[in-house]
Amino acid sequence: MTKQDLASELKNMYENAPKGDSTTMIRLFGVKYSEELKSCNCSMSEIAELAEIGINYHAEISKGIRLAKYVKIK
């Protein structure tokens, strides 16, 4: 996936999150796409900025990536 593809998916997950779960969806994005994010040759700040969700959410994406080795998506 390109960084634009990743940003598009992040934006979609964020905008379609159940009420009150937008930050959770950002972390879930990090879990779901952890391998792609690790190999995309871009920063999580850049992904957040391209997704137009706010650059400060880079930390939530990184938390999801770190969680990926411990959780499985239902």
Secondary structure, DSSP 4 states (H G I P E B T S, - for coil): --HHHHHHHHHHHHHTPPTT-HHHHHHHHHHHTHHHHHHSSS-HHHHHHHTTS-GGGHHHHHHHHHHTTT----
